[in-house]
Amino acid sequence: MKPTAFGTTLGKKTAAWRWLTLGLALTVAGCGLGGEAKYRDETAEKYEETNGSLLGNDRIGINNDADRPDASGGDSGIGVNSYLWRASLDTVSFMPLASADPFGGVIITDWFSPPESTNERFKINVYILGRDLRADGVRAAVFRQLRDPQNGSWIDASVEQQTPTDIENAILTRARQLRIASLQ
């Protein structure tokens, strides 16, 4: 090895490693300077803001609107307008429910055969489209099937165009009644 002004080539590598180690040690040691870290405890503030509830002022339930200052029915904990939700459940209450999702605003009934017509059955899907009590805030889909007299299987049949609109109007009428009753 050829000697240089700083010594041998091996000496340069050793010195570089020492400087690198010293720099790394100072960097790590500098992280702890400044004393103990202080964190703001927001627990009391969050408790105050949410009234001790996970959901704050929004409470899950259907009958809580009367207790609230803004009993509009649009800001309850269920995700959709509570008056439309209750009115929809009331309107299709004669049919068995297959599914009811208050957060998504979907009610699906199971097939229902009227007692006077056992060879015919109906199914209704109700969709609540928003948090406001509006005429365009609810949609209904009606399905109808007839029993095939030859083999007893169910065959899809048409539904009168006015039937879904009639169900939507019945839901809206009931929702208005519930809203008026909550204001009195």
trRosetta pair geometry for C-beta under 8 A, 3 or more apart (Angstrom, degrees):
i j d omega theta_ij theta_ji phi_ij phi_ji
1 8 5.1 54 123 -153 139 108
1 9 5.5 -128 -157 18 124 104
1 10 7.0 -39 -131 -11 173 97
2 9 7.7 58 54 -31 67 106
3 7 6.8 -62 -149 -165 84 30
3 8 6.0 -55 -108 -82 63 65
4 7 6.8 -7 60 60 76 24
4 8 7.3 126 20 -112 83 18
4 9 7.3 84 0 -64 120 63
4 12 7.6 14 54 -49 135 124
6 11 6.3 -168 130 105 87 118
6 12 5.8 82 100 -82 133 89
6 15 7.2 -87 169 12 127 158
7 11 3.5 -15 100 58 128 164
7 12 7.2 -179 71 -43 90 70
8 11 4.7 109 55 -1 71 101
8 12 7.5 -126 102 -5 46 83
9 12 5.6 -47 -157 27 39 114
9 13 6.9 37 149 -16 66 101
10 13 5.9 -54 -155 34 37 110
10 14 6.5 35 150 -18 67 107
11 14 5.7 -55 -146 38 34 111
11 15 6.2 33 156 -19 67 107
12 15 5.8 -56 -147 38 29 110
12 16 6.3 31 154 -21 64 107
13 16 5.7 -54 -148 36 31 113
13 17 6.5 31 154 -18 64 105
14 17 5.8 -54 -150 36 31 111
14 18 6.5 33 151 -21 64 105
15 18 5.6 -52 -149 34 33 113
15 19 6.4 31 154 -16 66 104
16 19 5.9 -54 -147 37 32 108
16 20 6.2 33 153 -19 65 109
17 20 5.6 -54 -144 39 31 113
17 21 6.2 32 156 -20 65 107
18 21 5.8 -55 -147 37 29 110
18 22 6.2 28 155 -18 64 107
19 22 5.7 -53 -144 38 30 111
19 23 6.2 32 156 -19 64 107
20 23 5.8 -55 -147 37 28 111
20 24 6.3 28 155 -18 63 108
21 24 5.8 -56 -147 38 29 112
21 25 6.2 31 154 -20 64 107
22 25 5.7 -55 -147 36 29 112
22 26 6.4 27 155 -16 64 106
23 26 5.9 -56 -147 38 30 108
23 27 6.3 32 154 -22 64 107
24 27 5.6 -54 -148 34 30 114
24 28 6.4 26 157 -14 65 106
25 28 6.0 -56 -148 39 29 107
25 29 6.1 27 155 -17 65 111
26 29 5.6 -56 -140 41 31 111
26 30 6.1 38 157 -28 64 106
27 30 5.8 -54 -150 29 27 114
27 31 7.4 40 150 -32 57 93
28 31 6.0 -41 -166 8 38 115
29 32 6.5 -62 -171 32 43 104
29 33 7.6 57 139 -39 67 97
30 33 5.4 -34 -158 2 51 121
41 44 6.9 54 123 6 99 93
42 45 4.9 -60 -162 48 69 115
42 46 5.4 70 138 -26 90 102
43 46 6.0 -58 -146 37 27 107
43 47 6.3 28 156 -21 64 108
44 47 5.7 -53 -147 35 31 114
44 48 6.4 33 154 -20 63 106
45 48 5.7 -56 -152 35 31 112
45 49 6.4 28 153 -17 66 108
46 49 5.7 -56 -145 38 33 111
46 50 6.0 3 165 4 68 114
47 50 6.5 -72 -139 51 23 91
47 51 7.9 48 169 -129 55 2
47 52 5.6 28 -162 -82 85 63
48 51 7.8 18 -175 -71 25 41
49 56 6.7 -42 133 -121 77 110
50 53 5.4 -136 155 58 94 64
50 54 7.3 1 171 -132 141 5
50 55 7.4 146 -160 82 107 23
50 56 4.0 -91 -132 -95 74 69
50 57 7.7 -133 -148 -25 47 57
51 56 6.5 96 25 -160 90 47
51 57 6.4 86 9 -77 131 62
53 56 5.8 -149 77 -42 102 9
53 57 7.7 144 54 -56 134 20
53 59 6.8 -70 -161 -93 163 82
55 58 4.6 -93 153 80 111 87
55 59 6.4 149 81 -93 128 35
55 60 6.8 122 1 -29 164 83
55 77 5.7 43 155 -121 157 123
57 68 7.3 102 169 -126 106 112
58 75 7.0 -108 -101 157 99 78
58 76 6.8 122 -149 177 83 31
58 77 4.2 130 161 -86 88 82
59 64 4.8 -149 77 -156 120 172
59 76 7.5 -52 64 -162 63 77
59 77 5.1 -118 92 -21 23 137
60 77 4.1 -106 -79 110 47 138
60 78 6.8 103 -140 -72 68 67
61 64 4.4 91 81 -20 118 114
61 76 7.4 -109 70 -175 59 118
61 77 6.6 53 20 46 60 120
61 78 7.9 -119 54 -50 21 102
62 65 8.0 -35 167 -10 41 100
62 76 7.6 64 -121 162 36 158
62 78 7.1 35 -87 -46 69 144
62 82 6.1 158 -145 -160 66 111
62 85 7.1 -133 -122 102 107 122
62 86 5.9 122 -171 -77 124 108
63 66 7.0 -25 174 14 68 106
64 67 5.5 -56 -168 35 64 114
64 68 6.6 60 142 -29 82 107
64 76 6.4 134 70 -137 103 108
64 77 7.5 27 54 10 144 106
65 68 5.8 -62 -154 29 40 113
65 71 4.8 99 160 -143 91 83
65 72 8.0 -125 -156 52 118 33
65 73 5.6 13 -131 -90 154 63
65 76 5.8 -61 -75 -78 95 121
65 82 5.7 -170 -51 74 134 153
65 182 6.1 -15 106 -151 117 148
66 71 6.1 38 -103 -117 34 136
66 182 5.6 -137 -85 -151 87 93
68 71 5.7 145 73 -76 87 67
68 75 7.8 -152 145 83 157 103
68 76 7.9 -161 0 -94 156 76
70 75 6.2 24 99 41 122 135
71 182 5.4 -158 159 145 132 123
71 183 7.1 174 92 -83 131 64
72 75 6.3 58 59 6 107 94
72 133 7.4 -150 170 0 79 112
73 76 6.6 -24 -157 -18 41 113
73 81 5.3 47 129 -168 99 79
73 82 4.4 -127 -159 51 81 89
73 83 4.1 9 -173 -17 160 99
73 84 7.7 127 145 1 126 73
73 133 5.9 51 77 -49 127 119
73 178 7.8 98 -101 113 148 110
73 179 6.3 -83 -16 -100 146 93
73 182 7.4 134 -60 46 108 164
74 81 5.1 -24 -100 -105 67 82
74 82 7.6 -128 -63 8 23 79
74 130 7.9 -7 -141 136 107 82
74 131 4.0 90 -170 153 90 86
74 132 5.3 15 -111 -89 139 41
74 133 6.6 -116 -62 -19 101 78
75 131 6.8 61 -71 179 50 129
76 82 4.4 46 15 -49 147 129
78 82 5.9 112 36 -91 129 85
78 85 6.1 -18 116 -47 151 172
78 102 4.0 -70 -162 159 108 116
78 103 6.5 -128 -179 -76 54 50
79 102 6.3 128 38 134 103 69
79 103 4.0 85 2 -144 157 52
79 104 7.0 5 114 -39 146 23
79 105 6.6 -129 108 -43 101 88
79 131 7.6 -108 160 -86 35 98
80 84 6.5 -86 144 74 107 115
80 85 5.6 125 89 -61 109 111
80 102 6.8 -139 29 -176 103 59
80 103 7.7 152 -13 -155 91 15
80 104 7.9 -2 -38 107 122 18
80 105 3.7 110 -68 -88 152 111
80 128 4.2 86 178 111 148 130
80 129 8.0 99 -137 45 115 16
80 130 6.9 115 -141 104 78 16
80 131 6.1 -140 -147 -90 34 56
81 84 4.2 63 85 16 110 110
81 85 6.5 179 91 -15 55 86
81 128 6.3 -142 40 -178 85 126
81 130 6.7 35 -25 99 106 61
81 131 5.4 134 -60 -164 73 32
81 132 6.2 -56 -72 73 128 11
81 133 5.2 152 -162 -70 147 66
81 137 6.1 24 11 162 142 146
81 175 7.5 41 126 -152 123 134
82 85 5.3 -52 -143 36 35 117
82 86 6.2 31 160 -15 69 104
83 86 6.1 -53 -143 40 29 104
83 87 6.0 27 157 -17 63 112
83 133 5.4 10 61 -99 131 123
83 175 4.2 95 141 -158 99 87
83 176 7.9 88 164 -56 135 24
83 178 4.8 172 -140 86 91 122
83 179 5.1 9 -117 -60 155 91
83 182 7.8 -111 -87 0 110 139
84 87 5.7 -57 -140 42 28 111
84 88 6.1 34 158 -25 64 106
84 105 8.0 15 105 -146 120 110
84 128 4.9 135 119 -128 126 120
84 133 6.4 -177 -40 -113 99 71
84 137 5.7 -111 -82 118 159 118
84 138 5.3 -165 -159 -66 123 118
84 171 6.6 48 -152 158 72 111
84 172 7.8 -6 -112 -95 88 56
84 175 5.0 7 -84 -106 52 142
85 88 5.9 -56 -150 32 25 111
85 89 6.6 21 154 -14 61 106
85 102 6.0 50 -147 -132 143 89
85 105 7.1 -105 -89 -125 96 75
85 128 6.0 -40 -76 -47 71 166
86 89 5.8 -56 -150 38 33 110
86 90 6.2 34 152 -19 67 107
86 174 7.8 -137 109 135 79 109
86 175 7.5 131 67 -106 83 70
86 178 5.7 132 87 -120 129 167
87 90 5.5 -53 -146 38 32 113
87 91 6.1 33 156 -23 66 108
87 171 4.8 113 127 -166 109 66
87 172 7.3 108 138 -69 155 13
87 173 7.9 159 -159 70 132 48
87 174 3.7 149 -143 97 100 105
87 175 3.8 -80 -20 -61 156 73
87 177 7.8 128 -103 46 112 92
87 178 6.0 -133 -62 0 96 133
88 91 5.8 -55 -144 35 29 111
88 92 6.5 -3 167 9 65 108
88 107 5.4 165 141 10 124 150
88 126 4.6 160 -158 140 125 157
88 128 6.5 -111 -27 -59 152 110
88 138 6.7 -168 -77 -138 115 132
88 171 5.1 23 -85 -134 64 125
89 92 6.8 -73 -142 52 25 87
89 93 6.2 56 153 -70 62 91
89 100 7.2 44 -97 -133 105 142
89 107 6.7 -158 -80 -112 66 151
90 93 5.6 -28 -152 -23 29 123
90 174 5.3 -165 79 -180 133 152
91 126 7.8 119 73 -85 121 152
91 167 6.6 120 155 -164 135 79
91 170 5.1 126 -130 117 125 111
91 171 4.9 -74 -18 -82 157 75
91 174 5.9 -155 -58 8 98 153
92 95 5.1 -48 179 39 84 111
92 97 7.6 100 117 -85 114 84
92 107 6.4 153 49 134 148 134
92 109 5.5 -131 174 -63 129 130
92 124 5.5 -144 -116 78 129 138
92 126 6.5 -142 -21 -23 142 133
92 167 7.9 40 -69 -159 93 119
94 112 7.4 99 119 -167 81 158
95 109 4.1 19 122 -159 131 143
95 110 7.0 -178 162 53 93 63
95 112 4.2 -100 -127 -41 93 150
95 122 7.5 -91 -106 92 135 97
95 123 7.9 141 -173 -126 145 43
95 124 6.4 132 42 26 166 110
96 109 6.4 117 77 -167 48 83
96 110 4.3 -25 90 43 104 116
96 112 6.5 162 18 -79 80 99
97 100 5.5 -16 -173 -36 137 109
97 107 7.0 -69 -133 -166 106 90
97 108 7.4 97 -165 81 68 52
97 109 5.9 -70 -108 -113 43 60
97 110 6.9 56 114 -8 9 88
98 108 4.7 -57 67 110 106 96
98 109 6.0 94 2 166 92 15
98 110 4.3 127 -60 -64 97 76
99 106 7.0 -3 115 115 108 101
99 107 7.4 177 95 -151 63 35
99 108 4.3 20 51 47 96 109
100 106 7.6 -173 -144 96 34 58
100 107 5.0 11 -114 -116 80 77
100 108 7.5 -149 -67 30 48 62
101 104 4.1 4 123 42 128 104
101 105 7.0 -34 96 22 86 21
101 106 4.7 19 46 52 110 89
101 107 7.7 -151 30 -69 62 45
102 105 7.2 33 -164 -77 30 44
105 127 6.2 66 121 -170 97 54
105 128 3.4 -116 -167 64 114 91
105 129 6.8 -173 123 -52 152 21
106 125 7.1 -19 -164 -170 89 93
106 126 7.3 153 -156 82 41 58
106 127 5.8 -6 -105 -107 72 69
106 128 7.6 -133 -59 23 35 76
107 124 7.9 1 108 112 97 92
107 125 7.1 160 85 -158 57 46
107 126 4.2 1 55 53 105 104
107 128 7.9 59 -6 -17 98 98
108 123 7.8 7 -174 176 77 103
108 124 7.9 -177 -146 95 40 51
108 125 5.1 -4 -107 -111 75 83
108 126 7.9 -155 -68 26 38 65
109 112 6.5 -32 149 -19 127 116
109 123 5.7 -173 83 -155 90 62
109 124 4.8 38 21 50 125 79
109 125 7.5 -137 18 -70 74 43
110 123 7.0 -74 158 -118 19 98
111 121 4.6 30 180 158 105 132
111 122 7.1 145 -152 71 61 28
111 123 5.1 -47 -92 -68 59 101
111 145 7.3 -31 -134 33 126 124
112 121 6.2 156 75 -159 31 84
112 122 5.5 -32 63 63 87 80
112 123 7.2 142 13 -82 78 50
113 117 6.9 -135 -176 95 82 67
113 118 5.3 57 158 -134 136 50
113 119 8.0 107 -147 14 123 14
113 120 6.5 135 -136 82 83 49
113 121 4.4 -52 -76 -93 79 88
113 122 7.8 143 -88 13 36 69
114 117 4.9 36 68 42 104 90
114 118 7.9 -119 76 -66 54 43
114 120 7.1 -6 30 82 95 100
114 122 7.7 37 -29 8 91 113
115 118 7.5 -1 -157 -64 29 85
117 120 4.5 -14 141 39 117 112
118 147 7.9 -5 125 -4 67 143
119 146 6.3 25 145 -161 86 74
119 147 4.3 -106 -153 35 75 113
119 149 7.7 4 -144 -76 137 81
120 144 6.8 -12 -171 -169 96 97
120 145 7.3 162 -154 85 51 49
120 146 5.5 -19 -102 -105 74 69
120 147 7.3 -106 -59 -2 37 84
120 157 7.7 -54 -133 37 94 150
121 144 7.4 160 85 -152 44 53
121 145 5.3 -12 60 59 90 94
121 147 8.0 75 -6 -45 99 88
121 154 6.9 -42 39 -129 121 131
122 142 6.5 -23 -163 -168 107 94
122 143 6.8 144 -160 79 54 56
122 144 5.5 -18 -102 -100 75 71
122 145 7.9 -175 -78 21 32 70
123 142 7.5 150 79 -159 49 48
123 143 4.3 -12 59 59 98 108
123 144 8.0 -162 24 -68 70 33
123 145 8.0 32 -3 -3 103 104
124 140 6.1 -22 -166 -166 103 103
124 141 7.1 150 -158 78 52 52
124 142 5.5 -15 -104 -104 78 70
124 143 7.6 -162 -73 21 33 74
124 167 6.6 -165 -141 -151 135 162
125 140 7.1 152 81 -158 52 51
125 141 4.4 -4 56 55 102 103
125 143 7.8 49 -6 -12 96 106
126 138 6.7 -15 -171 -167 95 100
126 139 7.4 157 -157 84 49 48
126 140 5.3 -17 -104 -103 72 78
126 141 8.0 -159 -71 24 32 68
126 167 7.6 -126 -93 143 102 122
126 171 7.0 146 -142 -88 133 154
127 138 7.0 152 82 -157 54 50
127 139 4.5 -10 59 60 104 97
127 140 7.6 -168 21 -76 72 32
127 141 7.6 43 -9 -7 106 100
128 137 6.4 10 -162 153 71 86
128 138 5.5 -20 -108 -102 62 78
129 136 7.0 -54 63 137 143 70
129 137 5.2 -152 55 -156 90 46
129 138 6.7 -152 6 -73 91 25
129 139 6.4 65 -42 -6 117 101
130 134 7.0 7 65 32 128 116
130 137 5.0 -95 47 -130 95 96
132 137 5.9 -146 82 -86 72 138
133 137 6.6 -116 -140 32 22 160
133 175 6.0 -179 -144 151 108 126
133 176 7.8 133 171 -82 128 61
133 179 6.3 72 -147 -75 170 145
134 137 4.3 116 58 -30 79 109
135 172 6.1 28 -120 -123 65 149
138 168 5.5 163 103 -141 102 88
138 171 5.3 -125 137 104 163 141
138 172 6.6 -162 39 -62 133 85
138 175 7.9 -178 -27 -28 145 149
139 164 7.6 5 -177 173 66 120
139 168 6.7 -16 -124 -96 28 124
140 164 4.5 -178 89 -156 93 82
140 165 8.0 -160 52 -54 111 19
140 167 4.2 -115 113 93 174 124
140 168 5.0 -148 5 -57 111 82
140 171 7.2 162 -52 -10 123 138
141 164 6.2 1 -103 -113 27 131
142 159 4.8 164 99 -164 107 164
142 163 5.0 -76 45 119 161 121
142 164 5.1 -151 -1 -72 103 81
142 167 6.7 148 -59 -8 118 147
143 156 7.4 -61 -169 -134 95 93
143 159 7.0 -113 -118 -39 17 135
144 156 7.5 97 82 -163 57 57
144 157 4.7 -64 109 73 101 95
144 158 7.1 -6 59 93 122 19
144 159 4.8 143 -3 -76 120 91
145 154 4.2 29 159 179 136 109
145 155 6.2 150 -160 69 83 33
145 156 5.7 -50 -102 -98 81 38
145 157 6.0 143 -122 9 23 91
146 154 7.2 148 73 -153 27 64
146 155 5.5 -29 65 62 79 91
146 157 4.7 66 -12 -41 103 137
147 152 6.2 -18 -172 -152 105 46
147 153 7.5 157 -151 83 61 23
147 154 6.0 -43 -96 -96 56 62
147 155 7.7 125 -131 15 9 83
148 151 5.4 5 100 49 124 77
148 152 6.4 -48 70 10 81 10
148 153 5.0 7 27 58 122 72
148 154 7.4 -149 -6 -84 85 11
148 155 5.3 87 -57 -22 97 117
149 152 7.9 26 -148 -70 17 48
159 163 5.1 -91 166 44 106 144
159 164 7.4 81 121 -33 134 90
160 163 4.8 111 68 -26 86 102
161 164 7.7 -56 -178 28 40 95
161 165 7.5 24 141 -1 66 116
162 165 5.4 -69 -159 48 50 114
162 166 5.7 55 147 -30 82 105
163 166 5.6 -52 -145 32 30 113
163 167 6.6 28 157 -16 63 103
164 167 5.7 -55 -150 36 35 111
164 168 6.3 37 152 -19 67 105
165 168 5.6 -52 -146 37 33 113
165 169 6.3 34 154 -19 66 105
166 169 5.7 -54 -147 37 30 111
166 170 6.4 33 153 -21 64 105
167 170 5.6 -51 -147 35 33 113
167 171 6.5 34 152 -19 64 104
168 171 5.7 -54 -151 35 32 112
168 172 6.4 30 153 -17 66 107
169 172 5.6 -53 -144 39 33 111
169 173 6.2 37 155 -21 65 104
170 173 5.8 -51 -146 35 30 113
170 174 6.4 27 155 -15 63 107
171 174 5.9 -59 -149 40 29 108
171 175 6.2 32 152 -22 65 108
172 175 5.5 -51 -143 35 32 114
172 176 6.5 35 156 -20 64 102
173 176 5.9 -53 -152 33 30 110
173 177 6.6 32 149 -19 63 105
174 177 5.5 -52 -151 34 35 115
174 178 6.5 35 152 -18 66 103
175 178 5.7 -53 -148 37 32 110
175 179 6.4 34 152 -21 65 105
176 179 5.6 -53 -147 36 33 113
176 180 6.3 31 156 -17 66 106
177 180 5.9 -56 -147 38 29 109
177 181 6.2 29 155 -18 64 109
178 181 5.7 -56 -145 38 30 112
178 182 6.4 30 156 -22 64 106
179 182 5.9 -57 -151 33 30 109
179 183 6.8 25 153 -19 63 106
180 183 5.9 -59 -153 33 33 110
180 184 6.9 30 154 -22 65 106
181 184 6.1 -57 -151 29 34 110
